[in-house]
Amino acid sequence: MSAATERVDGADGTDEPTGVRVRAHPGLCEGWGNCHRWAPEVYPLDEGGQSAIHLLDVPPELARAAWMGADACPARAF
């Protein structure tokens, strides 16, 4: 898990993961597109090829893709 992805536990007090929260630092994004390449359903890009998110709650079924996309960022924007 990268520094900008964190596990989000259930609000019902259980320890069951319900997804992850992704934080992006738009000033670090260099437009490589690796995040989108690994997880297009998690990381949309704007018209300039930059990450179009700042903070996003990702559902459990996309958590692995979110981690892979964040980990693939050479600029460590996630």
HELIX and SHEET records of a PDB file:
HELIX    1   1 ASN A   34  TRP A   38  1                                   5    
HELIX    2   2 PRO A   60  LEU A   62  5                                   3    
HELIX    3   3 ALA A   63  ASP A   71  1                                   9    
SHEET    1   A 3 THR A   5  ASP A   9  0                                        
SHEET    2   A 3 PRO A  17  ARG A  23 -1                                        
SHEET    3   A 3 LEU A  55  VAL A  58 -1                                        
END                                                                             
